[in-house]
Structure formats: C-alpha cells, structure tokens
C-alpha cells in the first residue's frame, strides 16, 4: 500500500485561533525549557482537519526531543501544560518522543513516561505523511518518521478494535466513549476495506452512512451530534445501547482473522 507524502501539511495560520495560540505558546515555553533539545512540534488530530467543522477537542500534539528529559525538566513540562490548559481553556493530548525512536518503525515509548508506548504509531505516521499535521516547530514529519507498512497498520487497527471491545466488556457507556466507538469503528471498517487509514472520524461517519447497513444510521448520526457537542434528546441512550452491537459488527467486518481463543477477553490496547 502506498502512502502519499505531505511535507508541508496544514499552514498553522489556517488553524482555529484558540488552538493556534495555545500551540504557539507551548512552542515558546518548550524552547525556554528544552533549548536545542527541542527538535520538532507537530499539531495533528481533528483540530487540523480544515474540511471538518471546528469542535471542542483535545489538542493532539507530538513533540520530538533530542534526549530524555530529567525529572526536574519533566515536572517543568507538565507544569507548562497545566498552566496553558487553564490559560487557553483547552486540554492537551501530547506525546514526547526521542528523535532516535521517532526515526524507527517500532512503537516508541514516551520520552519521560517509561511505561507508556504509542500504540497508534503507524497510523499516526500515515496521517502525517498524508499532510494531516501542522508544523509548530522544526522539521516536518516526512523528514523524520519512516513510511508505515500495511502490516504495521493492520496490527494497530486490530488493537484499536480490542480497545473498543474493552470498553464494551467493562460496561463503559460514557457518551464520549460510546460516540468514539461508533466513529472510530467506522474508521477501522473503512481502512480495512479500502487500505487507507487517513480519514477523520467525522468523514468516516459520512463514509459509513453511505456504505454500511441502514441498521446503524440512526446511531451514527447520533454519535456525530454528540461528538460535536450538540446531542439531541435520546442520543446518549441510543449510542450507549448500540455501542456493543456496533463494535461486534466491526469485528465481523474485518477481513483478517482474530487469532485469540474464542473465550478470551479483549486485550488492553495500552501497556
């Protein structure tokens, strides 16, 4: 499978003002704390998908550093994130990765949280190399990360389904998690059927409404509304009810086999 290369990405000036100002403030603070050890900052995720309607969301951010921060530096970084979150009224979803690890295909560990590993590394790279990012500082992803293979992507898609199954098994009917299950489940099915993982959750829902059975359409539309923060009466109840059956449907649509024993519980997606 070929992945397009996007060296430029989305111009940072095209991003919503609240997100742009927060990312630029983070850049300035990290320059102060890390100096030359700050290699790159990439903004990504739904906030950078200009074709989608703007919505409140975490600011997905990838930070590449030259060396592992010591304990005091890690504390200073966390304090900056907390302060900027308060000042700008946003939440962060940020990964810090060593440059040496970012240049490899292996899923990288967090630069200062050793027990955390990026289990969507190949999918993230595919999005970046297709131009789904904005450079806040340093080189673009195409100058750093390797092109993912389909085998890597397939493995991560399988783990994503396990992540959705875990929420079902544990009875997690939180409206956000249930909406995520329907929208991200749609992304997984589309990726499995087209070989293309590069699509936003909202665009995946549009695809699902055009390609998946009508049986799921009401729940998908409800998940879209909930994702945008505009649920209608009954939407949360509908999404919670349909989450489990839809995740089972996603598993059934995958063209590759599930190699776990039939009575095995879903594995955790994290480490």
Residue pairs with C-beta under 8 A, 6 or more apart in sequence:
1 149
1 150
1 153
1 195
1 196
3 126
3 129
3 130
3 147
3 148
3 198
4 129
4 130
4 131
5 129
5 142
5 147
6 128
6 129
6 130
6 131
6 132
6 133
6 140
6 142
7 140
7 142
7 143
8 131
8 140
9 42
9 48
9 128
9 131
9 132
9 133
9 134
9 135
9 140
9 141
10 48
10 50
10 131
10 132
10 133
10 134
11 134
12 20
12 23
12 24
12 43
12 134
12 135
12 136
13 20
14 50
14 134
15 23
15 43
15 47
15 48
15 134
16 47
16 54
18 88
18 89
18 90
19 43
19 47
19 59
19 90
21 88
22 59
22 84
22 88
22 90
23 41
23 43
23 59
23 61
23 134
23 136
24 136
25 84
25 87
25 88
26 41
26 61
26 80
26 81
26 84
26 136
27 41
27 136
27 137
29 80
29 84
30 38
30 41
30 63
30 77
30 80
30 137
31 38
31 137
33 73
33 76
33 77
33 80
34 65
34 69
34 73
36 66
37 65
37 66
37 67
37 69
38 63
38 65
38 66
38 137
38 138
39 64
39 65
39 66
39 99
39 138
39 139
39 144
40 62
40 63
40 64
40 99
40 135
40 137
40 138
40 139
40 140
40 141
40 144
41 61
41 62
41 63
41 64
41 135
41 136
41 137
41 138
42 61
42 62
42 63
42 64
42 128
42 133
42 134
42 135
42 136
42 140
42 141
43 59
43 60
43 61
43 133
43 134
43 135
43 136
44 60
44 61
44 62
44 124
44 127
44 128
44 132
44 133
44 134
45 57
45 58
45 59
45 60
45 93
46 52
46 55
46 57
46 60
46 200
46 201
46 202
47 54
47 57
47 59
47 60
48 132
48 133
48 134
49 132
49 200
49 202
49 203
51 200
51 203
52 200
52 202
52 203
53 202
53 228
55 227
55 228
55 229
56 229
57 91
58 90
58 91
58 92
58 93
59 90
59 91
59 92
59 93
59 94
60 93
60 94
61 92
61 93
61 94
61 95
61 136
62 94
62 95
62 97
62 124
63 94
63 95
63 96
63 97
63 111
64 97
64 98
64 99
64 102
64 138
64 144
65 96
65 97
65 98
65 99
65 111
66 98
66 99
67 98
68 98
68 111
68 112
69 77
69 96
69 111
69 112
73 112
74 112
77 96
77 112
81 92
81 94
84 90
84 92
85 91
85 92
95 110
95 118
96 110
96 111
96 112
97 108
97 109
97 110
97 111
97 118
98 108
98 111
99 144
101 108
101 109
102 108
102 144
102 145
103 144
103 145
103 146
104 146
105 121
105 122
105 146
105 148
105 149
105 152
106 121
107 117
107 118
107 119
107 121
107 122
108 117
108 118
108 121
109 116
109 117
109 118
110 116
110 117
110 118
115 271
116 270
116 271
117 270
117 271
118 124
119 156
119 159
119 269
119 270
119 271
120 156
120 160
121 148
121 152
121 156
122 148
122 149
122 152
122 153
122 155
122 156
123 148
123 153
123 156
123 157
123 160
123 197
125 141
125 145
125 146
125 147
125 148
126 148
126 153
126 197
126 198
127 133
127 197
127 198
128 140
128 141
128 142
128 145
129 141
129 142
129 145
129 147
129 148
130 198
132 198
133 140
133 141
150 195
153 191
153 197
154 256
157 188
157 191
157 192
157 197
157 254
158 254
158 256
158 258
159 267
159 269
160 184
160 188
160 269
161 185
161 188
161 247
161 250
161 251
161 254
162 266
162 267
162 268
162 269
163 266
163 268
163 269
164 181
164 184
164 185
164 247
164 250
165 247
165 251
165 266
166 266
166 267
166 268
166 269
167 177
167 178
167 181
167 243
168 181
168 243
168 244
168 247
168 266
169 265
169 266
172 178
173 240
173 243
175 226
175 231
175 235
175 236
175 239
175 240
176 226
177 243
178 223
178 226
178 236
178 239
178 240
178 243
179 222
179 223
179 226
179 227
179 239
180 201
180 227
181 243
181 246
181 247
182 205
182 216
182 219
182 220
182 223
182 239
182 242
182 243
182 246
183 201
183 202
183 204
183 205
183 220
183 223
183 224
183 227
184 201
184 204
185 246
185 247
185 249
185 250
186 201
186 204
186 205
186 207
186 208
186 212
186 220
187 197
187 199
187 201
187 204
188 250
188 254
189 208
189 212
189 250
189 253
189 254
190 196
190 199
190 204
190 207
190 208
190 211
191 197
191 199
192 253
192 254
192 255
192 256
193 211
193 253
193 255
199 207
201 227
202 224
202 227
205 220
205 221
205 223
205 224
208 216
208 220
209 217
209 220
209 221
212 220
216 242
216 246
216 249
218 238
219 238
219 239
219 242
219 246
222 231
222 232
222 234
222 235
222 236
222 238
222 239
223 239
225 231
225 232
225 235
226 235
226 236
226 239
251 258
260 267
